[in-house]
Amino acid sequence: GLVHYLLHRSTTAIAPSIYLQDLFTDANLRGAGIGRALIEGVYAEAGRTGAGRVYWHTHETNITARHLYDRIATNGGFIMYSHAGPFDGH
């Protein structure tokens, strides 16, 4: 498995945050605790760096991952919007 994360500042908190950008576990090894171990490693990094929170996004249809996420984190109920461009200043 692999995990990518970014430590960053926020306008709404004094402590930095960690955005868990990508989490992947080989399909043949899912359910073996690898995803949990990777996320817990990010939680440990949050503790080491003084981060106030760790957060990530997942698609509502990602049921397998959400079973894990619902056990180790809180779904804040936010809906994410994005726009991929073009960016013409409007």
C-alpha positions, 0 to 999 in steps of 0.5 A: 500500500501507499499513502501521500499526505500534505502538512499545511496551514489554514486560515481557520486554525492555529495548528497545521492540518494534514490532508491525506491526499492518496491512500491505496492498498492492493486489491488482493490485500484489502481487509488485512489492516494495511489501510488502517496501518497507513492512516495510523502512520499519518495520525502518528505524523500529525502527533509528531508535527503538532497538526490539529487534524487529519482529513481526506475526501473519498467518493460516496460510492467507495463503500469498501474504504468507507467501512474503514473510514467510518471506524477510524474518523468522523464524516463531517458531512461536507460536500466538495465542489471543484472546477477544472477550468478553463480559468479565464478570470471569471 
